[in-house]
């Protein structure tokens, strides 16, 4: 059954007649050639999803009747927040899309010493809208009803310090994807001691990795080093592998 993200929150309600927005109208009615009587699913990112029936199709608009509501959200049993240094073009789109499909809670965009993307102030709104759209579309495909937020970029230093203060009250385990060189065992993530009652924060650097100063700051604020396998992962691959690994550890 077709799923669509309805961008107007708190409008959908059982028994209500609702006009589709332009994006859904173009995709469902024009591209997919839907007909009156066809059913689909709408979700607005507030939780749950609505079964709807196309009740009217015009040249430029269409309406649906909201038939039913399901509270299902399909979230992971724990929250994973990612601090992700921005990369260029399709690599960033891929990282966001696949992170959503594998269950991320939110993505904080970051700048770093080796980061290749630094948005100008007049670029931020446009880029954020694009990347949030990528997240919305990924949720349409994968069935996630609570859409992960893509947060405006901040420096990696601010992220480490701010998240460390918040995490103290949230039982969040902080992991930085890095080769654990010259670290004591207490500074390295031991996957055999996975905590099913904790949430997780992943810090993922740019293609060139994190600088020594950035890693030192992360370790100073109690981030644990986590090396997944023996190979170096690309910045767009790392979120997918890490989220999948955490899910696997949870179910062992």
Secondary structure, DSSP 8 states (H G I E B T S, - for coil): --EEE-SSTT---TT-EEE--HHHIIIIIIIS---TT-EEEEE-SSSSEEEEEEEEE-SS-EEEEEEEEE------SS-EEEEEE---HHHHHHHHHHHHHTT-SEEEEEE-TT-S----HHHHHHHHHHHHHHHHHHHHHH---S--EEEEEEEHHHHHHHHHHHHTTTTEEEEEES--TT--GGGB--GGG--TT-EEEEEE-BTTB--HHHHHHHHHTT-EEE--SSS---HHHHHHHHHHHHHHHHH-
